[in-house]
Amino acid sequence: MNGGTISQGWIWRFLVWSGLLYRISRLPLQLMPLHPDRSGGLGFLAIFPGIFSGFVFALSCVIAAAMVKDLGLQEHAAQTVWFALAGWIVIVVGLVLGPLLVFVRPLYALRERALIDYGRLASQHHIAFHRKWILENRNGEELMGSPDPSSASDLNATAEAVQQQRFIPVDFLAVAQLVLAAGVPLFAVVATQMPIGNLIKWIVGAVL
């Protein structure tokens, strides 16, 4: 099996997976605004970028080899090289994460509806709490052992959880994995623009 056949196979998988995600996004999904994955229950789709990380790494190796060869034959401005490297990573991230954008609409609608529902519930509770403990002039001793403050805190945490909901079912780890797969081979190109010693110092400084 040659490289062209392998690439076509990955492209076909990408198209099929993208079409499947689109169809799923149009179903009457039972999304939960308080799901711990902060994506309404769609957090498992964060594995999607990792599926293509191997292909992205191989493709970046080809791109890096071509760029190193071209830089050896013709000199380019450093700004142009850095722009090309950044552009490649942006393109990869955009293409791989792009299919997940089909869930922006249902997740946005879920968040907006949940903000209204849980906000109203929290307001009703806090009004009752204020009326019971403040307007009736109760003292702090009566509050000891009461579940009321705990329920108020729980409702506040619930409202915060709704506000933190993501519009795209992907997390930082998935994006970082994809960026690493696309970026690591490009260090060969970076080495042509920066001495190896300085490059190592920069990497160590960034890590530490």
ChimeraX attribute file (.defattr): number of C-alpha atoms within 10 A of each C-alpha:
attribute: neighborCount
match mode: 1-to-1
recipient: residues
	/A:1	5
	/A:2	6
	/A:3	8
	/A:4	8
	/A:5	10
	/A:6	12
	/A:7	13
	/A:8	11
	/A:9	11
	/A:10	13
	/A:11	13
	/A:12	12
	/A:13	13
	/A:14	17
	/A:15	12
	/A:16	12
	/A:17	14
	/A:18	18
	/A:19	13
	/A:20	12
	/A:21	17
	/A:22	16
	/A:23	11
	/A:24	13
	/A:25	18
	/A:26	12
	/A:27	9
	/A:28	8
	/A:29	12
	/A:30	9
	/A:31	15
	/A:32	18
	/A:33	26
	/A:34	20
	/A:35	15
	/A:36	12
	/A:37	18
	/A:38	23
	/A:39	28
	/A:40	23
	/A:41	17
	/A:42	18
	/A:43	17
	/A:44	12
	/A:45	17
	/A:46	21
	/A:47	14
	/A:48	17
	/A:49	23
	/A:50	19
	/A:51	13
	/A:52	16
	/A:53	20
	/A:54	14
	/A:55	17
	/A:56	23
	/A:57	20
	/A:58	14
	/A:59	17
	/A:60	21
	/A:61	20
	/A:62	13
	/A:63	18
	/A:64	22
	/A:65	16
	/A:66	13
	/A:67	19
	/A:68	17
	/A:69	12
	/A:70	12
	/A:71	16
	/A:72	11
	/A:73	9
	/A:74	8
	/A:75	9
	/A:76	12
	/A:77	10
	/A:78	13
	/A:79	9
	/A:80	10
	/A:81	18
	/A:82	14
	/A:83	11
	/A:84	13
	/A:85	20
	/A:86	13
	/A:87	12
	/A:88	17
	/A:89	20
	/A:90	13
	/A:91	13
	/A:92	20
	/A:93	18
	/A:94	12
	/A:95	13
	/A:96	20
	/A:97	20
	/A:98	13
	/A:99	19
	/A:100	21
	/A:101	15
	/A:102	18
	/A:103	19
	/A:104	15
	/A:105	13
	/A:106	19
	/A:107	24
	/A:108	15
	/A:109	12
	/A:110	20
	/A:111	23
	/A:112	14
	/A:113	14
	/A:114	18
	/A:115	19
	/A:116	12
	/A:117	12
	/A:118	17
	/A:119	17
	/A:120	12
	/A:121	13
	/A:122	20
	/A:123	14
	/A:124	12
	/A:125	16
	/A:126	18
	/A:127	10
	/A:128	14
	/A:129	16
	/A:130	12
	/A:131	12
	/A:132	13
	/A:133	15
	/A:134	11
	/A:135	10
	/A:136	9
	/A:137	9
	/A:138	11
	/A:139	10
	/A:140	8
	/A:141	8
	/A:142	9
	/A:143	12
	/A:144	10
	/A:145	9
	/A:146	10
	/A:147	9
	/A:148	17
	/A:149	14
	/A:150	11
	/A:151	15
	/A:152	16
	/A:153	12
	/A:154	13
	/A:155	19
	/A:156	16
	/A:157	12
	/A:158	18
	/A:159	21
	/A:160	13
	/A:161	16
	/A:162	24
	/A:163	16
	/A:164	14
	/A:165	21
	/A:166	18
	/A:167	21
	/A:168	24
	/A:169	24
	/A:170	22
	/A:171	17
	/A:172	9
	/A:173	13
	/A:174	17
	/A:175	17
	/A:176	14
	/A:177	14
	/A:178	24
	/A:179	19
	/A:180	15
	/A:181	24
	/A:182	28
	/A:183	21
	/A:184	13
	/A:185	19
	/A:186	24
	/A:187	15
	/A:188	16
	/A:189	20
	/A:190	18
	/A:191	15
	/A:192	15
	/A:193	16
	/A:194	13
	/A:195	10
	/A:196	13
	/A:197	10
	/A:198	11
	/A:199	15
	/A:200	13
	/A:201	11
	/A:202	12
	/A:203	11
	/A:204	10
	/A:205	9
	/A:206	8
	/A:207	7
	/A:208	6
